[in-house]
Amino acid sequence: MEKLVFVFRRKAGLSRQEFHQHYVQNHSPLGLRLQQNLSGYTVNHLISEAEFDTVTEIWTPSARAFAGGGAQATPASDEIVADHVSFMGPQDSYVVEERIVRDGPLDPPLGQPGSRRKVVSFHAAGEPLPEPAGDAVRIVDNIVLEPLYLCDQRVEAGSPSKGDVALVRTAWFEEGTASGETPANGVLVREYRYRAPDGSGGQAG
């Protein structure tokens, strides 16, 4: 199974609240219903201030097939793209290799906001990687194999991904733990696990 990480920004004129609301109430249910190559699906909506709004993780049998490279448009894909461009702005996309650094429990249930603090941090090539936080419940490193431009996502000012990101780390903390504070190169998110990478489903929203 392959994995993609997306860094999404809201369309100009939308507030972050409007963007997140549309994502939770419309876009995620649509993707779960129509997307054929969606083997696992986690959406991380930002709580921290940053120049982007959501980090989405997709597990799929083929990253390039999911990205639509060379694929013919279908009514389902057209519907997903139409919704995508209605509220999405520029995005960064990465094909990654997932490595579990600390294999702790995931938050149930699927389709509901997680109860733990989740921190997503971005690390450039050549940057010293910090030691994994000792009190993190779970840590996953997503090693960037290549930036990817989604040719079927016709977004405003769409551009290739930033090439300086070499690793995206996700870490989960129980509430109140000291090192759950957001690092300088990271963001605090609210996690929605809609579909586990083993293919089990969940209700959106």
Helices and strands as residue ranges (DSSP letters): E 2-10, H 16-22, I 23-27, H 28-34, E 40-46, E 54-60, H 63-67, H 75-87, E 88-102, E 117-124, E 138-147, E 165-173, G 178-180, E 186-195
